[in-house]
């Protein structure tokens, strides 16, 4: 069975992902700590509660910002 992919852009870089991959699936695949990032999806900040129900269309743009603590 052939998989169908969308090309999206993550922090400006092209990335091919399966059409059934959610934002949460993508972030887990890329090994991000979900409670330590901010995600902008097509110029809109996405709340953590929306990660599981956000799916991609071709050419979507994702910006992922990692929160770093220190003191």
matplotlib code that plots the C-alpha trace (Angstrom):
import matplotlib.pyplot as plt

x = [0.0, 1.4, 1.5, 0.4, 2.5, 2.0, 4.9, 4.9, 7.4, 8.9, 10.9, 11.3, 12.5, 10.5, 9.3, 7.2, 4.8, 2.0, -1.4, -2.8, -0.1, -1.3, 0.7, 1.2, 2.5, 4.9, 6.3, 6.8, 8.4, 10.8, 11.4, 10.3, 9.4, 5.7, 5.5, 8.6, 7.7, 5.4, 4.0, 2.8, 0.7, 0.0, 0.7, -1.5, -0.2, -1.6, -2.6, -1.3, -4.8, -5.1, -2.0, -3.9, -6.7, -4.5, -3.8, -1.8, -2.5, 0.1, 2.2, 1.3, 3.8, 4.9, 7.3, 8.5, 10.1, 11.8, 11.5, 14.8, 14.9, 17.8, 18.9]
y = [0.0, 3.4, 6.2, 9.7, 12.6, 16.3, 18.7, 21.2, 23.7, 23.4, 26.4, 27.2, 23.8, 21.5, 18.3, 15.4, 13.9, 11.3, 12.9, 11.2, 12.5, 14.9, 17.8, 15.8, 12.8, 15.0, 16.7, 13.3, 11.9, 14.9, 14.2, 17.5, 17.8, 18.8, 20.8, 22.9, 24.3, 26.9, 26.0, 28.5, 26.9, 29.1, 32.3, 31.2, 30.0, 26.5, 25.5, 22.2, 20.9, 21.3, 19.2, 15.9, 17.3, 19.5, 17.8, 19.2, 20.3, 20.7, 23.8, 24.5, 26.4, 25.3, 27.3, 25.5, 27.5, 25.7, 27.2, 27.1, 27.9, 29.0, 31.2]
z = [0.0, -1.0, 1.6, 0.6, 1.9, 2.3, 2.0, 4.9, 6.1, 9.6, 10.7, 7.0, 5.9, 3.6, 5.4, 4.0, 6.4, 6.0, 5.5, 8.6, 10.9, 13.6, 14.9, 18.1, 16.1, 14.2, 17.3, 19.0, 15.8, 15.9, 19.6, 21.0, 24.7, 24.3, 27.5, 26.6, 23.2, 21.5, 18.1, 15.5, 12.8, 9.7, 11.7, 14.7, 18.1, 18.7, 22.2, 23.5, 23.7, 19.9, 19.0, 18.6, 16.4, 14.1, 10.8, 7.9, 4.4, 1.7, 2.1, 5.8, 7.8, 11.3, 13.5, 16.6, 19.4, 22.3, 25.7, 27.6, 31.4, 33.3, 36.0]

ax = plt.figure().add_subplot(projection="3d")
ax.plot(x, y, z, "-o")
ax.set_aspect("equal")
plt.show()
